[in-house]
Amino acid sequence: MQVQLPKPIASYFLADKGDSETIAACFTEIAVVKDEGKTYKGIDQIKQWKAAASNKYTYAIEILGCVEQNDLTVVTGRLTGNFPGNQIDLRYLFRIEADKIATLEIKV
């Protein structure tokens, strides 16, 4: 069964296989990303975050589910790759504004 994602979020997961420019285009100019205990604000920091993650890890994502909670869209994904443990289920908490991602928090 394929999970239906809102367009900006589907674009994010598709872009996640590309470069930092492609993923940054999914976000608003003043977007905020929280991942691995760090916060990245604005397009330039989001590009740096994506570039660093791409250099550090190789991974694939299987989308397991998607639910709406208040003003957030919560996507559950299973990552497999070359990181400690080789597999982990993550929750991606997205807030969308004007068809772009305004905030993204990635949690275990």
C-alpha angles and dihedrals in degrees: 000000000000117000115231111228129190110261098254091050094046087051090052094054091045091049091047087078090058137057133300093264091056094049093044090058088067092064136074116250092257098037122146126217124191116194135151092359095306133105124219119194126196134001097291094054091044089054090051091048093052094045092050093047092048091051093046101043142030111202148151126219127216111194109224102176149342129210136170116236116179105303094342134088109214117203122188116208136177113221122200122183150093099321130104108297092014091234135052138161112229135187118221113202110200130186113193127206124179093345094307134094112264097176136011125184119182115204137176 
